[in-house]
Amino acid sequence: MCLSQSVSFTAGAFLVVGGGFALTKAWQINKRYLPVALMPLFAGLQQFMEGGVWWGVNTGDPGTTLWGAMGFIFFTWFMWPFWIPVASYVLEPSGSSRKPWMLAMSVAGLAFGLALYVPHLLNPDWVEVSVNRDSLAYEGTMILDYLMPRELTYVIYLFLIIAPPAISTYLHMRWFALTIVAVVVVDILFLRYAYISFFCLLAGLGTLHLIYIIMRNKCARECPMLFA
C-alpha cells in the first residue's frame, strides 16, 4: 500500500485471509468462481510486495526495493490484464456468445502483460521507485514506449481489465466492472502523483466486492446451473 510499510503488510494480510475464505466458499458452492476468488488473494500478495518496497526504501537497501518492486509490478502489469479476462471467461456460461470475446481478451492480456513485464526482468534499471508526498511512485521505461504513447498503453490496459467483466452475462460481474471504473476515476482525479500505487491499493480494496459476491452466492440467482 502506498502509505507505509506497516499499512501495506496489514492490507496484504487482510486481503490474503479474505481471499482464502473466498476460495474455500467458491470450492463449496461453485468452482467456476475459483479464478474470481483468487483475485483478492493476488491483491493481498501484491500489497506484501509493496511492503517489501517500503522496507527497502526505509532501510536504504536498493536490492530489497528492486525485489519488492518487481513483485509489485508483476501483478500490476502482468497478472491483472491477463487474469481478469480469464476469470470472466471461466465464469461465463457455456454457449455464451460473449465467451469467445473474453477468450480473445485473455490471450491479448497475456501477450500485453508479457510485453510490459518481461523487459523489466531483462532491464531492471528500467524500474524507478521514488517517494512522492509520502507515497510510492513507480516510473520508468516500458518497451511499448518505443511503439506508442504511454497514454495509449494505459488505455489498452484499462480496456483489458474493465471490458471482460463489463460484458459478462451476470449482473454482479458488471457491477464489479463499475467498481473498477470508480477506482480509475478517483485515481485520475485525485491521486495522480502516485497513481500506480494508489490504483493497485484501491483496486485491491475493490476485490472486497468479489468476496461479497461469493459470500452471498450471487451466482445461485443468476447462473443457469451450479458447476460442482
Phi, psi and chi 1 to 4 in degrees:
 res  aa     phi    psi   chi1   chi2   chi3   chi4
   1 MET       -  155.4 -172.5  166.4  166.1      -
   2 CYS   -80.8   -3.3   28.8      -      -      -
   3 LEU   -94.7  -41.4  -59.6  177.0      -      -
   4 SER  -168.2  166.6   71.3      -      -      -
   5 GLN   -62.5  -47.5  176.3 -178.5  -42.3      -
   6 SER   -64.3  -38.5   59.1      -      -      -
   7 VAL   -68.5  -37.4  176.8      -      -      -
   8 SER   -60.2  -47.8  -68.4      -      -      -
   9 PHE   -67.4  -36.2  -73.7  136.8      -      -
  10 THR   -65.7  -46.2  -59.5      -      -      -
  11 ALA   -62.2  -40.4      -      -      -      -
  12 GLY   -61.2  -45.9      -      -      -      -
  13 ALA   -63.3  -41.7      -      -      -      -
  14 PHE   -61.8  -45.0 -180.0   72.8      -      -
  15 LEU   -72.0  -36.6  -71.5  168.2      -      -
  16 VAL   -64.9  -44.4  165.6      -      -      -
  17 VAL   -63.4  -45.2  170.8      -      -      -
  18 GLY   -62.9  -40.8      -      -      -      -
  19 GLY   -65.5  -38.7      -      -      -      -
  20 GLY   -63.4  -39.8      -      -      -      -
  21 PHE   -65.1  -41.2 -171.1   59.3      -      -
  22 ALA   -64.8  -38.3      -      -      -      -
  23 LEU   -62.0  -44.0  -84.8  172.6      -      -
  24 THR   -61.5  -44.3  -59.0      -      -      -
  25 LYS   -66.1  -41.8 -174.4   71.0  172.7  178.4
  26 ALA   -62.1  -39.6      -      -      -      -
  27 TRP   -61.8  -33.0 -176.0  -92.9      -      -
  28 GLN   -80.2  -38.2  -65.2  170.2  -12.2      -
  29 ILE  -103.4  -32.8   63.5  172.4      -      -
  30 ASN  -171.1  104.4 -173.0  -13.9      -      -
  31 LYS   -68.2  -14.3  -68.1 -176.8  176.1   62.4
  32 ARG   -67.5  -16.5  -76.0  164.6   48.9 -162.3
  33 TYR   -79.4  -12.0  -93.4  137.6      -      -
  34 LEU   -57.0  -47.0  -71.7  174.4      -      -
  35 PRO   -61.6  -34.7  -24.4   35.6      -      -
  36 VAL   -65.8  -42.8  171.9      -      -      -
  37 ALA   -66.2  -24.7      -      -      -      -
  38 LEU   -71.7  -20.3  -82.3  167.9      -      -
  39 MET   -64.4  -42.8  -71.7  164.0   62.0      -
  40 PRO   -62.3  -35.6  -22.1   33.2      -      -
  41 LEU   -63.5  -45.0 -179.6   62.5      -      -
  42 PHE   -61.0  -41.8  -69.9  156.6      -      -
  43 ALA   -61.8  -37.7      -      -      -      -
  44 GLY   -66.1  -42.7      -      -      -      -
  45 LEU   -62.7  -36.7  -66.5  175.5      -      -
  46 GLN   -64.0  -38.5 -176.0  174.9   25.1      -
  47 GLN   -67.5  -34.8  -69.7  -55.4  -51.7      -
  48 PHE   -62.2  -39.7  -82.9  124.2      -      -
  49 MET   -62.9  -39.5  -68.5  -64.1  100.1      -
  50 GLU   -70.4  -30.5 -173.2  152.6   55.4      -
  51 GLY   -60.3  -36.3      -      -      -      -
  52 GLY   -65.8  -36.0      -      -      -      -
  53 VAL   -61.7  -46.6  177.7      -      -      -
  54 TRP   -60.0  -41.1  -87.4  117.3      -      -
  55 TRP   -58.0  -46.7 -167.8  -32.1      -      -
  56 GLY   -64.8  -40.7      -      -      -      -
  57 VAL   -65.0  -45.5  168.6      -      -      -
  58 ASN   -68.6  -29.5  -68.6  -23.3      -      -
  59 THR   -98.4   -1.4   60.6      -      -      -
  60 GLY    68.8   31.0      -      -      -      -
  61 ASP  -105.5   99.9 -177.1  -10.7      -      -
  62 PRO   -64.8  -29.2   21.1  -31.6      -      -
  63 GLY   -65.6  -45.6      -      -      -      -
  64 THR   -66.5  -38.4  -60.1      -      -      -
  65 THR   -60.1  -46.1  -59.5      -      -      -
  66 LEU   -65.8  -43.6  178.3   61.0      -      -
  67 TRP   -59.1  -46.6  176.1   84.5      -      -
  68 GLY   -64.9  -40.9      -      -      -      -
  69 ALA   -65.3  -39.8      -      -      -      -
  70 MET   -64.1  -38.3  -67.0  -58.7  -65.5      -
  71 GLY   -67.3  -40.5      -      -      -      -
  72 PHE   -63.5  -49.4  179.0   82.6      -      -
  73 ILE   -74.8  -16.1   65.2  173.2      -      -
  74 PHE   -57.7  -46.4  169.4   79.2      -      -
  75 PHE   -72.5  -41.6  -70.5   98.9      -      -
  76 THR   -61.8  -54.5  -56.6      -      -      -
  77 TRP   -91.9  -30.8  -65.8  126.7      -      -
  78 PHE   -99.1  -55.1  175.0   72.1      -      -
  79 MET   -67.3  -49.2  -78.6  -59.6  -61.1      -
  80 TRP   -65.5  -46.1  -63.3  128.1      -      -
  81 PRO   -69.1  -14.8   21.4  -30.7      -      -
  82 PHE   -95.8  -46.9  166.4   61.2      -      -
  83 TRP   -74.7  -35.8 -163.4 -100.3      -      -
  84 ILE   -63.7  -45.0  -68.0  178.1      -      -
  85 PRO   -61.4  -39.4  -25.1   34.7      -      -
  86 VAL   -62.5  -46.5  166.2      -      -      -
  87 ALA   -62.0  -39.5      -      -      -      -
  88 SER   -66.1  -39.3  -58.6      -      -      -
  89 TYR   -64.3  -45.6  171.4   81.1      -      -
  90 VAL   -64.5  -39.1  171.4      -      -      -
  91 LEU   -72.7  -29.8 -173.0   62.6      -      -
  92 GLU   -62.0  138.0 -168.4   70.5    6.9      -
  93 PRO   -67.4  151.1   24.3  -33.8      -      -
  94 SER   -60.7  141.3  -59.6      -      -      -
  95 GLY    85.8   -5.6      -      -      -      -
  96 SER   -67.0  136.5  168.3      -      -      -
  97 SER   -69.9  -12.9   60.8      -      -      -
  98 ARG   -87.3  -17.2  -51.1  173.1 -162.8 -159.6
  99 LYS   -61.6  -44.3 -152.6  169.4  176.8   75.0
 100 PRO   -60.3  -35.1  -23.8   34.6      -      -
 101 TRP   -65.7  -40.2  -69.2  102.6      -      -
 102 MET   -66.0  -38.0  -67.2  176.1  177.3      -
 103 LEU   -64.0  -42.8  178.2   59.8      -      -
 104 ALA   -61.0  -40.8      -      -      -      -
 105 MET   -70.2  -30.4  -75.7 -175.1  -84.2      -
 106 SER   -64.4  -44.9  -60.0      -      -      -
 107 VAL   -64.3  -44.4  174.0      -      -      -
 108 ALA   -62.9  -39.7      -      -      -      -
 109 GLY   -65.0  -36.6      -      -      -      -
 110 LEU   -64.1  -47.5  176.0   61.3      -      -
 111 ALA   -64.7  -42.3      -      -      -      -
 112 PHE   -65.3  -44.9 -175.0   72.7      -      -
 113 GLY   -63.5  -40.9      -      -      -      -
 114 LEU   -64.2  -40.0  -71.4  172.3      -      -
 115 ALA   -65.4  -31.1      -      -      -      -
 116 LEU   -80.5  -37.7  -70.9  177.3      -      -
 117 TYR   -93.5  -46.2 -174.7   69.1      -      -
 118 VAL   -55.9  -42.6  171.4      -      -      -
 119 PRO   -58.2  -28.3  -27.6   37.5      -      -
 120 HIS   -71.9  -30.1  -69.6   86.4      -      -
 121 LEU   -65.2  -37.9  -72.7  175.7      -      -
 122 LEU   -81.3  -24.3  -57.3  175.8      -      -
 123 ASN  -132.0   72.8  -57.7  -81.4      -      -
 124 PRO   -60.7  -19.9   17.7  -29.6      -      -
 125 ASP   -69.9  -10.7   55.3  -53.2      -      -
 126 TRP   -72.0  -18.5  -74.9    9.1      -      -
 127 VAL   -86.4  119.3 -179.4      -      -      -
 128 GLU  -122.8  124.0  -61.5  176.9   12.3      -
 129 VAL  -120.3  131.4 -179.0      -      -      -
 130 SER  -139.2  164.6   60.9      -      -      -
 131 VAL  -104.2  122.6  178.2      -      -      -
 132 ASN  -128.9  116.2 -171.8    0.0      -      -
 133 ARG    54.5   47.3  -58.7 -170.2 -159.9  174.7
 134 ASP    61.9   24.0  -62.5  -39.0      -      -
 135 SER  -131.9  154.8  -59.7      -      -      -
 136 LEU   -83.5  132.3  -67.2  175.2      -      -
 137 ALA  -117.2  127.8      -      -      -      -
 138 TYR  -107.2  117.4  -62.2   85.2      -      -
 139 GLU  -131.9 -179.4  -59.2  -66.0  -15.8      -
 140 GLY   138.3 -172.8      -      -      -      -
 141 THR   -89.1  142.4  -56.5      -      -      -
 142 MET  -120.5  144.3  -67.9 -177.6 -178.5      -
 143 ILE   -63.7  -29.3 -162.8  167.4      -      -
 144 LEU   -70.6  -14.2  -65.4 -178.3      -      -
 145 ASP   -60.8  -24.8  -69.5  -17.4      -      -
 146 TYR   -81.6   -9.4  -62.0  103.3      -      -
 147 LEU  -113.8  -26.9  -57.7  175.3      -      -
 148 MET  -156.9  161.5   64.9 -178.2   72.7      -
 149 PRO   -62.4  147.1  -18.5   29.9      -      -
 150 ARG   -56.7  -35.3 -179.9   70.1   66.4   91.1
 151 GLU   -60.7  -36.8  -69.5   75.3   13.5      -
 152 LEU   -69.0  -36.8 -178.1   55.5      -      -
 153 THR   -58.2  -43.7  -62.4      -      -      -
 154 TYR   -65.8  -37.8  -68.0  155.5      -      -
 155 VAL   -62.9  -44.5  168.3      -      -      -
 156 ILE   -62.4  -43.5  -64.3  171.5      -      -
 157 TYR   -58.4  -49.7 -179.6   90.5      -      -
 158 LEU   -64.8  -36.7  -67.4  175.4      -      -
 159 PHE   -60.4  -43.7  174.1   80.3      -      -
 160 LEU   -69.7  -25.3  -71.2  170.2      -      -
 161 ILE   -96.3  -16.5   65.6  173.0      -      -
 162 ILE  -102.2  -42.6  -66.4  172.0      -      -
 163 ALA   -60.6  -44.9      -      -      -      -
 164 PRO   -58.3  -52.4  -26.9   36.9      -      -
 165 PRO   -68.4  -26.3   21.8  -31.7      -      -
 166 ALA   -67.5  -28.8      -      -      -      -
 167 ILE   -99.3    8.4   66.0  171.4      -      -
 168 SER   -60.1  149.9  173.5      -      -      -
 169 THR   -63.3  -28.0  -64.5      -      -      -
 170 TYR   -96.3  131.1  -54.2  124.9      -      -
 171 LEU   -60.3  -37.8  178.7   61.3      -      -
 172 HIS   -65.6  -29.9   57.8  -87.2      -      -
 173 MET   -76.0  -33.0  -70.5  -56.8  -69.3      -
 174 ARG   -67.3  -33.8  -62.3 -160.3  -65.0  -88.4
 175 TRP   -65.9  -36.3  -83.3  111.9      -      -
 176 PHE   -64.4  -37.2  175.0   64.6      -      -
 177 ALA   -59.2  -38.6      -      -      -      -
 178 LEU   -67.4  -31.8  -70.8  178.7      -      -
 179 THR   -61.4  -43.5  -64.3      -      -      -
 180 ILE   -64.2  -41.9  -58.8  175.9      -      -
 181 VAL   -59.2  -43.2  170.4      -      -      -
 182 ALA   -61.3  -40.4      -      -      -      -
 183 VAL   -60.9  -45.2  165.8      -      -      -
 184 VAL   -62.3  -44.1  172.2      -      -      -
 185 VAL   -62.9  -46.7  169.8      -      -      -
 186 VAL   -62.0  -42.0  169.7      -      -      -
 187 ASP   -62.9  -44.6 -164.2   46.6      -      -
 188 ILE   -69.3  -41.2  -69.3  174.7      -      -
 189 LEU   -75.7  -34.4  -68.2 -179.3      -      -
 190 PHE  -123.8  -16.7  -56.6  108.7      -      -
 191 LEU  -129.7   31.7  -55.4  167.6      -      -
 192 ARG   -66.5  -21.1  -68.4 -177.3   64.4   86.7
 193 TYR   -68.7  -19.0   59.7   91.3      -      -
 194 ALA  -147.2   53.2      -      -      -      -
 195 TYR   -64.9  -35.9   61.0   97.0      -      -
 196 ILE   -68.1  -46.6  -66.2  175.9      -      -
 197 SER   -63.1  -47.1 -176.0      -      -      -
 198 PHE   -66.7  -37.9  -86.2  113.0      -      -
 199 PHE   -59.8  -44.9  171.7   76.8      -      -
 200 CYS   -69.4  -34.8  -67.7      -      -      -
 201 LEU   -61.6  -53.9  160.8   64.1      -      -
 202 LEU   -65.9  -39.3  -64.9  175.4      -      -
 203 ALA   -65.0  -37.4      -      -      -      -
 204 GLY   -60.9  -46.0      -      -      -      -
 205 LEU   -64.9  -30.1  -65.0  177.5      -      -
 206 GLY   -63.8  -25.5      -      -      -      -
 207 THR   -69.8  -12.5   63.2      -      -      -
 208 LEU   -60.0  -28.5  -63.8  175.1      -      -
 209 HIS   -59.6  -39.7 -173.2  174.8      -      -
 210 LEU   -67.8  -38.4  -61.9  175.2      -      -
 211 ILE   -61.4  -42.3  -63.1  174.8      -      -
 212 TYR   -60.3  -43.9  168.0   78.9      -      -
 213 ILE   -58.1  -46.0  -73.4  170.9      -      -
 214 ILE   -72.1  -41.5  -65.2  171.1      -      -
 215 MET   -60.6  -37.0  -66.6  -59.7  102.1      -
 216 ARG   -85.8   -3.0  -65.5  -66.9  -57.7  -85.4
 217 ASN    50.4   52.7 -164.9   10.3      -      -
 218 LYS   -57.4  -32.2  -67.7  -73.8 -172.0  175.5
 219 CYS   -65.4  -25.0 -156.5      -      -      -
 220 ALA   -61.7  -26.1      -      -      -      -
 221 ARG   -89.7  -29.6  -55.6  173.1 -169.8  174.4
 222 GLU  -109.2  -31.3  -63.0 -177.1   38.0      -
 223 CYS   -75.9  140.7  -59.5      -      -      -
 224 PRO   -66.6  -24.1   23.0  -33.3      -      -
 225 MET  -159.5  152.8   60.0  179.3  -68.8      -
 226 LEU   -83.4  144.4  -69.1  179.5      -      -
 227 PHE  -103.2  100.4 -172.7   90.0      -      -
 228 ALA   -86.7      -      -      -      -      -
